[in-house]
Amino acid sequence: MPTARAFAWLARSWDITDQKNAEAEQARALERLTLAIEAGQFGVWEVDLATGERFWDRRTRELYGVDPFGPSPNYEEWLLTVHPDDRDLMRASTALLMEGACRSTNDFRLFWPNGELRHLRGLATLVRDTSGAPSRAVGIVADVTDAKIAEAELARLTERMTLALRAGQLGVWELISQPGERLSDETTMRHYGVDPANPIQAQEWIEQCIHPEDRDVLVQAISDTMNSPTPPRPNSAPSGRTERFIFCAISPPPCATAPARLSASSEICQDVTSVREMAQHLEEERQR
């Protein structure tokens, strides 16, 4: 007669909801980071401080102009790619990072193998292990050559404009529509007889400096310019006090095509009193 056998099953379960949520959030964060790196065209590199092993991604290799399939350069090989005038800066920055600085950010130059000069911007930081000791150095690098060229060109344009303004004794001011603030350089203040140490606001400027007969004309010109994308327009406005004749050329705000975003209008001004007096004298001579 068959004997009965007893069986027992032992099972154990865990709630891993938090773990799954954490993994999903980590995956989303990695996806966002990857998109940001790709959108910014950043290169990513990493160094294992214990083994010295280095990793350069494809973009980093492109930015440095090195073999895309060769081994990642070591520290000395990397330093040789940097412009000679910037190597001391990068040595010092690397030393500070290794001494425990939170992060380093530097702009530096290098020459590609074809001789082209490029400007890079790098950011590096230390990653520490559970004991707090530095374990890895990681960083990103980006090409900022176009930005550096634009900055240099802007500096040259600014220098030329400054020389032109000084040569022509032209003053420059800007009227900010909200809250009606008027910013003027010293030449403009001298043209209008205002002490540069005690600048005045827009309404005070109109009331104190502009001849009563010209105030409405000037206010209307400014209003028209602020509300319409028209070309700069000249206006002659004698200032009060000791009567002087000021030539003004007012330009509309950069965003004049979108009235809701109007911010500021600019003007250049020049003292043309002597020109007006000479013209008046010649006219009087002609009529005699």
Residue pairs with C-beta under 8 A, 6 or more apart in sequence:
36 42
37 44
37 140
40 142
41 59
41 142
41 143
42 59
42 140
42 141
42 142
43 56
43 57
43 59
43 60
43 61
43 62
43 63
43 140
43 141
43 142
44 57
44 59
44 60
44 138
44 139
44 140
45 54
45 55
45 56
45 57
45 60
45 72
45 138
45 139
45 140
45 141
46 54
46 55
46 136
46 137
46 138
46 139
47 53
47 54
47 55
47 136
47 137
47 138
48 54
48 135
48 136
49 134
49 135
49 136
49 137
50 135
52 74
54 72
54 73
54 74
55 72
56 64
56 66
56 72
56 73
58 68
60 141
61 67
61 68
62 68
63 118
63 120
63 141
63 142
63 143
64 73
64 78
64 81
64 110
64 120
64 141
65 81
65 110
65 112
65 113
65 114
65 118
66 73
66 81
73 81
75 94
79 87
79 90
79 91
81 110
81 111
82 90
82 108
82 109
82 110
83 108
83 109
83 110
83 111
83 117
85 109
86 108
86 109
86 110
89 106
89 108
90 106
90 108
93 104
93 106
93 124
94 104
96 104
97 103
97 104
97 124
97 125
97 126
97 137
98 126
98 134
98 137
100 126
100 134
101 126
102 125
102 126
103 123
103 124
103 125
103 126
104 122
104 123
104 124
104 125
105 121
105 122
105 123
106 121
106 122
107 119
107 120
107 121
107 144
107 148
108 119
108 120
108 122
109 117
109 118
109 119
109 120
110 117
110 118
110 120
111 117
111 118
112 118
117 145
118 143
118 145
119 143
119 144
119 145
119 147
119 148
120 141
120 142
120 143
120 144
121 141
121 142
121 144
122 139
122 140
122 141
122 142
123 139
123 140
123 141
124 137
124 138
124 139
125 137
125 138
125 139
126 134
126 136
126 137
127 134
127 135
127 136
127 137
127 138
128 134
128 135
129 135
164 170
165 171
165 172
165 187
165 268
168 270
169 187
169 270
169 271
170 187
170 268
170 269
170 270
171 184
171 185
171 186
171 187
171 188
171 189
171 190
171 191
171 268
171 269
171 270
172 184
172 185
172 187
172 188
172 266
172 267
172 268
172 269
173 182
173 183
173 184
173 185
173 188
173 266
173 267
173 269
174 182
174 183
174 184
174 264
174 265
174 266
174 267
175 181
175 182
175 183
175 202
175 222
175 226
175 264
175 265
175 266
175 267
176 182
176 183
176 263
176 264
177 226
177 253
177 262
177 263
177 264
177 265
178 263
180 201
180 202
180 203
181 201
181 202
182 199
182 200
182 201
182 202
182 205
184 192
184 194
184 199
186 196
188 269
189 195
189 196
189 199
190 196
191 239
191 244
191 246
191 269
191 270
191 271
192 205
192 209
192 239
192 246
192 269
193 209
193 239
193 240
193 241
193 242
193 244
194 200
194 205
194 209
200 208
200 209
206 215
206 218
206 219
207 215
208 240
208 241
209 239
209 240
209 241
210 218
210 237
210 238
210 239
210 240
211 237
211 238
211 239
211 240
211 243
212 240
213 238
214 236
214 237
214 238
217 235
217 237
218 235
218 237
218 248
221 233
221 235
221 248
221 250
222 250
222 265
224 230
224 233
225 232
225 233
225 250
225 251
225 252
225 265
226 252
226 253
226 256
226 262
226 265
227 256
227 259
227 262
228 252
228 256
229 252
229 256
229 257
230 252
231 251
232 249
232 250
232 251
232 252
233 249
233 250
234 247
234 248
234 249
235 247
235 248
235 249
235 250
236 245
236 246
236 247
236 248
236 272
236 276
237 245
237 246
237 248
238 244
238 245
238 246
239 246
243 273
244 271
244 273
245 271
245 272
245 273
245 275
245 276
246 269
246 270
246 271
246 272
247 269
247 270
247 271
247 272
248 267
248 268
248 269
249 267
249 268
249 269
250 265
250 266
250 267
251 265
251 266
251 267
252 265
253 262
253 263
253 264
253 265
254 263
255 261
255 262
255 263
256 262
